[in-house]
């Protein structure tokens, strides 16, 4: 179920995609609903207008998932950190196995927001913290 505001938004996107001029758009709305503006329409009327625009060729496409423009860091330490993180996620220790979640955890532990910016010492420290976390959860004494 779409909200009224979302339906209005889709109708306006459809108008733009279908390259409808103002007069044609208003006439279409008037003919379908008896109203020349989406503002005064109720939800069934908005759905009727949206369906009409779909029949004219409008396709609703989901927004693409935002991607990080930076590739994953490929240094051996970063790969090891990522491997430990994914291993812990597979064991159910970590709920979110995403790169974002890892970056947030690293930032909380080190104050540095990306694996690529860690020094060798910081990378080693992160690896050791992850290993200790794994051992602690597994109940292994050091």
Backbone bond lengths (Angstrom), bond angles and torsions (degrees), N, CA, C in turn:
res aa  C-N    CA-C-N  psi(-1)  N-CA   C-N-CA  omega(-1)  CA-C   N-CA-C  phi
1 X - - - 1.456 - - 1.525 108.72 -
2 X 1.298 116.15 123.84 1.460 120.84 -179.55 1.519 110.39 -95.06
3 X 1.315 114.16 148.34 1.461 118.90 176.84 1.526 109.05 -75.36
4 X 1.305 114.86 161.23 1.465 120.96 179.64 1.531 110.07 -59.41
5 X 1.331 116.35 -42.90 1.468 120.54 -179.22 1.528 111.24 -62.67
6 X 1.347 116.59 -40.78 1.464 120.94 179.38 1.531 110.36 -65.76
7 X 1.321 117.59 -40.36 1.467 120.71 177.98 1.525 111.07 -62.30
8 X 1.329 116.51 -43.76 1.470 120.57 178.03 1.525 109.75 -61.14
9 X 1.322 115.52 -42.94 1.466 120.36 179.46 1.535 110.43 -60.69
10 X 1.325 117.14 -45.60 1.468 120.70 179.50 1.528 111.85 -63.59
11 X 1.309 116.82 -39.11 1.471 120.36 178.50 1.525 110.08 -63.09
12 X 1.307 117.02 -41.65 1.471 120.19 179.10 1.526 111.30 -68.14
13 X 1.326 116.94 -37.27 1.471 120.36 175.79 1.527 109.36 -64.41
14 X 1.339 116.16 -43.35 1.468 120.81 179.32 1.522 110.91 -61.01
15 X 1.316 116.28 -42.92 1.472 120.46 178.83 1.527 109.91 -57.39
16 X 1.314 115.45 -44.73 1.462 120.48 179.99 1.531 110.73 -65.96
17 X 1.346 116.62 -46.72 1.466 120.76 -179.41 1.525 112.21 -62.06
18 X 1.322 116.14 -38.06 1.466 120.64 -179.58 1.524 112.49 -83.47
19 X 1.319 116.51 -1.57 1.468 124.09 178.53 1.531 111.39 53.49
20 X 1.325 114.88 48.06 1.470 120.44 179.15 1.521 109.36 -84.66
21 X 1.334 115.98 132.87 1.467 118.64 175.39 1.533 108.49 -76.73
22 X 1.312 115.83 166.80 1.471 122.83 -175.08 1.530 112.53 -55.78
23 X 1.334 117.22 -48.07 1.468 121.02 -177.04 1.531 112.21 -63.75
24 X 1.328 115.88 -45.95 1.465 120.26 179.91 1.531 110.51 -61.55
25 X 1.322 115.73 -43.78 1.466 121.98 179.53 1.532 111.09 -59.94
26 X 1.325 116.22 -49.03 1.476 120.93 -178.91 1.534 111.02 -64.17
27 X 1.335 117.03 -40.80 1.467 120.69 178.77 1.530 110.99 -63.55
28 X 1.328 116.06 -41.16 1.456 120.11 178.79 1.534 110.30 -61.60
29 X 1.346 116.58 -47.84 1.468 120.62 179.21 1.529 110.88 -60.71
30 X 1.321 116.39 -44.41 1.473 121.71 -179.24 1.528 110.38 -61.42
31 X 1.325 115.91 -43.34 1.464 120.09 -179.26 1.527 112.84 -67.33
32 X 1.321 117.22 -36.21 1.466 121.14 -178.08 1.523 113.46 -78.72
33 X 1.337 115.99 -40.42 1.468 119.60 -168.73 1.519 114.50 -123.47
34 X 1.315 116.77 -12.56 1.460 119.36 -175.32 1.517 112.44 83.19
35 X 1.324 116.53 4.72 1.466 121.15 178.91 1.520 108.71 -127.59
36 X 1.330 115.82 141.80 1.464 120.29 -176.33 1.526 112.49 -93.04
37 X 1.333 117.38 -0.18 1.460 121.05 -177.85 1.528 109.64 -136.34
38 X 1.313 116.95 143.75 1.466 120.51 177.98 1.525 111.77 -70.33
39 X 1.311 116.80 -22.38 1.467 121.00 -176.31 1.530 112.79 -59.14
40 X 1.317 117.45 -38.78 1.457 120.89 -177.01 1.522 114.45 -91.04
41 X 1.331 117.62 2.70 1.468 120.60 -176.77 1.523 111.36 -85.11
42 X 1.343 114.10 152.60 1.462 118.51 172.12 1.537 108.11 -93.11
43 X 1.319 116.93 176.26 1.467 121.33 -174.49 1.532 113.30 -59.57
44 X 1.338 120.40 -45.69 1.476 118.67 178.44 1.532 112.92 -60.54
45 X 1.327 117.12 -37.27 1.468 120.35 178.37 1.531 110.30 -67.00
46 X 1.319 116.57 -41.00 1.470 120.18 178.04 1.528 110.34 -63.49
47 X 1.327 116.75 -41.29 1.468 120.18 177.39 1.522 111.06 -62.62
48 X 1.328 117.52 -39.07 1.466 122.03 177.79 1.531 110.17 -61.58
49 X 1.327 116.59 -44.39 1.471 120.91 179.39 1.529 110.56 -64.52
50 X 1.332 116.48 -41.85 1.471 120.59 -179.99 1.531 110.21 -64.27
51 X 1.334 116.87 -44.47 1.466 120.63 179.28 1.531 111.41 -62.48
52 X 1.320 116.47 -38.68 1.459 120.50 177.85 1.529 110.33 -62.22
53 X 1.317 116.15 -40.96 1.468 119.83 -179.89 1.527 110.85 -70.11
54 X 1.322 116.97 -32.01 1.467 119.90 175.05 1.527 110.04 -63.37
55 X 1.339 116.31 -41.35 1.466 120.80 179.06 1.525 111.42 -64.36
56 X 1.325 116.21 -27.28 1.471 120.72 178.87 1.537 111.76 -82.35
57 X 1.348 117.14 -3.66 1.458 119.89 175.93 1.514 116.00 118.79
58 X 1.320 118.34 0.05 1.463 119.90 179.42 1.525 109.68 -73.08
59 X 1.329 116.20 133.28 1.461 122.73 177.97 1.520 108.84 -120.04
60 X 1.322 115.80 130.16 1.467 120.27 175.13 1.516 107.03 -85.01
61 X 1.313 116.00 120.13 1.459 120.57 178.06 1.516 108.47 -114.91
62 X 1.330 117.35 131.63 1.457 119.27 179.38 1.518 110.53 -65.61
63 X 1.309 115.01 146.53 1.459 119.72 178.40 1.520 108.70 -64.17
64 X 1.312 116.15 139.95 1.450 120.42 178.42 1.514 111.14 -67.64
65 X 1.325 115.24 148.86 1.456 119.88 178.89 1.524 108.34 -71.67
66 X 1.316 115.11 133.54 1.460 119.61 -179.74 1.523 109.13 -65.23
67 X 1.285 115.32 133.61 1.461 120.05 179.03 1.510 109.43 -111.62
68 X 1.287 113.98 147.71 1.451 118.84 174.68 1.523 107.02 -72.06
69 X 1.300 116.66 134.81 1.457 119.15 -178.89 1.528 111.14 -79.26
70 X 1.329 116.22 -13.55 1.454 119.92 -179.55 1.523 110.22 -93.16
71 X 1.341 117.31 132.39 1.457 118.72 176.56 1.531 109.92 -70.83
72 X 1.321 116.12 161.73 1.459 119.78 177.83 1.518 109.77 -64.03
73 X 1.313 114.86 143.94 1.455 120.59 178.39 1.523 108.33 -68.52
74 X 1.329 118.36 135.34 1.460 120.58 -174.56 1.524 113.70 -111.57
75 X 1.325 118.31 12.67 1.457 119.71 176.18 1.520 109.03 -65.52
76 X 1.336 117.38 147.18 1.468 120.02 -178.57 1.534 113.46 -53.79
77 X 1.334 117.97 -39.79 1.465 119.95 179.00 1.525 110.91 -63.37
78 X 1.314 116.35 -41.95 1.463 120.25 179.69 1.521 110.62 -65.01
79 X 1.326 115.99 -39.49 1.463 119.95 177.79 1.525 110.52 -63.61
80 X 1.324 116.55 -40.02 1.466 121.20 179.37 1.531 110.38 -65.87
81 X 1.332 116.64 -43.90 1.468 121.15 178.62 1.527 109.44 -59.78
82 X 1.322 115.99 -46.24 1.461 121.00 -179.36 1.528 110.82 -63.83
83 X 1.337 116.54 -41.46 1.468 120.77 179.90 1.529 110.84 -63.57
84 X 1.326 117.17 -43.13 1.467 120.55 177.70 1.529 110.50 -62.53
85 X 1.325 116.01 -42.83 1.471 121.29 -179.75 1.533 110.61 -60.66
86 X 1.330 116.45 -46.39 1.463 120.81 -179.33 1.527 111.41 -67.71
87 X 1.323 116.33 -35.93 1.464 121.20 176.64 1.532 110.31 -62.88
88 X 1.329 115.56 -42.63 1.464 120.41 178.73 1.532 110.78 -67.52
89 X 1.314 116.58 -35.18 1.467 120.35 178.08 1.526 109.95 -66.70
90 X 1.329 116.46 -41.72 1.463 120.73 179.23 1.528 111.00 -63.82
91 X 1.343 116.72 -31.81 1.465 121.52 179.06 1.526 111.88 -82.31
92 X 1.330 116.93 -5.11 1.457 120.58 179.22 1.516 114.59 85.89
93 X 1.319 116.71 8.54 1.467 121.04 179.51 1.521 109.65 -75.68
94 X 1.324 115.44 -42.08 1.462 122.15 -179.83 1.524 107.07 -105.10
95 X 1.326 117.37 128.55 1.467 120.87 -178.25 1.517 112.33 -77.45
96 X 1.327 117.58 -35.15 1.466 122.14 -175.43 1.521 108.53 -116.95
97 X 1.321 116.68 113.11 1.465 120.16 -176.45 1.530 112.54 -90.71
98 X 1.313 117.64 8.12 1.464 120.51 -175.33 1.527 112.35 -69.44
99 X 1.305 114.28 159.28 1.463 121.56 177.17 1.526 110.24 -62.64
100 X 1.325 116.33 -35.02 1.472 121.00 178.69 1.518 111.01 -63.41
101 X 1.329 116.12 -44.56 1.464 120.30 -179.75 1.523 110.09 -63.17
102 X 1.327 116.91 -41.63 1.467 120.67 177.54 1.521 110.28 -61.55
103 X 1.330 116.72 -45.58 1.469 120.66 179.84 1.529 111.27 -61.01
104 X 1.335 116.81 -39.53 1.470 119.95 178.41 1.525 111.28 -65.53
105 X 1.329 116.75 -41.39 1.464 120.27 178.85 1.533 110.28 -64.61
106 X 1.330 116.50 -44.93 1.472 120.64 178.77 1.525 109.85 -60.67
107 X 1.315 117.12 -41.16 1.467 120.18 179.42 1.528 110.87 -64.08
108 X 1.335 116.51 -40.79 1.467 119.78 178.28 1.527 111.20 -63.20
109 X 1.325 116.24 -37.97 1.467 120.69 -176.73 1.526 113.10 -79.62
110 X 1.343 116.43 -35.15 1.470 119.39 -172.10 1.519 114.25 -117.84
111 X 1.327 116.86 -20.16 1.459 120.17 -174.64 1.519 112.50 86.37
112 X 1.326 116.72 2.33 1.469 121.75 -178.61 1.525 108.29 -111.14
113 X 1.331 116.12 130.80 1.462 120.09 -167.60 1.530 116.18 -88.34
114 X 1.318 119.63 -0.46 1.463 119.75 179.08 1.521 110.07 -147.81
115 X 1.320 115.37 144.35 1.468 119.91 179.89 1.526 111.70 -58.47
116 X 1.316 116.74 -36.47 1.468 120.23 -175.12 1.520 112.68 -64.66
117 X 1.327 117.54 -18.88 1.460 120.07 -177.49 1.528 113.16 -96.88
118 X 1.319 116.79 0.58 1.463 119.28 179.55 1.523 110.17 -74.14
119 X 1.325 116.14 139.03 1.471 119.86 172.31 1.528 107.40 -76.02
120 X 1.329 117.08 170.91 1.465 120.46 178.55 1.524 111.09 -58.50
121 X 1.336 115.78 -41.87 1.466 119.94 -179.01 1.529 110.57 -64.81
122 X 1.319 115.96 -44.06 1.465 119.90 -179.83 1.528 110.82 -65.58
123 X 1.329 116.33 -40.16 1.463 120.59 177.51 1.516 111.15 -61.32
124 X 1.331 116.26 -43.68 1.467 120.55 177.65 1.520 110.84 -62.51
125 X 1.319 116.04 -41.03 1.461 121.13 178.86 1.532 111.04 -62.15
126 X 1.324 117.03 -43.03 1.466 121.34 179.17 1.528 109.99 -63.37
127 X 1.332 116.88 -43.69 1.468 120.92 178.77 1.525 110.08 -59.52
128 X 1.319 116.81 -46.16 1.470 120.77 179.88 1.526 111.53 -63.62
129 X 1.319 117.64 -39.56 1.476 120.59 178.28 1.528 110.81 -63.60
130 X 1.330 116.20 -41.38 1.465 119.35 178.30 1.528 110.84 -64.96
131 X 1.336 116.98 -41.66 1.467 120.68 178.93 1.528 110.60 -63.41
132 X 1.330 116.66 -42.62 1.471 120.34 178.68 1.526 110.39 -63.13
133 X 1.308 115.94 -41.10 1.460 121.07 178.59 1.534 109.68 -60.38
134 X 1.341 115.70 -45.31 1.463 120.65 178.76 1.527 110.66 -59.79
135 X 1.339 116.46 -47.14 1.468 120.61 -178.96 1.527 110.89 -63.75
136 X 1.321 116.70 -41.17 1.460 121.32 -178.82 1.533 110.35 -61.77
137 X 1.324 116.17 -44.53 1.463 120.39 -179.57 1.526 110.74 -68.32
138 X 1.327 116.14 -36.39 1.463 120.44 -179.75 1.530 111.22 -75.12
139 X 1.332 117.38 -14.36 1.460 121.29 179.51 1.510 113.32 81.54
140 X 1.323 117.14 20.69 1.463 121.48 -179.71 1.518 109.26 -87.98
141 X 1.338 116.08 129.87 1.475 121.07 176.84 1.521 108.41 -82.45
142 X 1.331 115.13 147.81 1.472 118.72 -177.25 1.496 111.09 -88.24
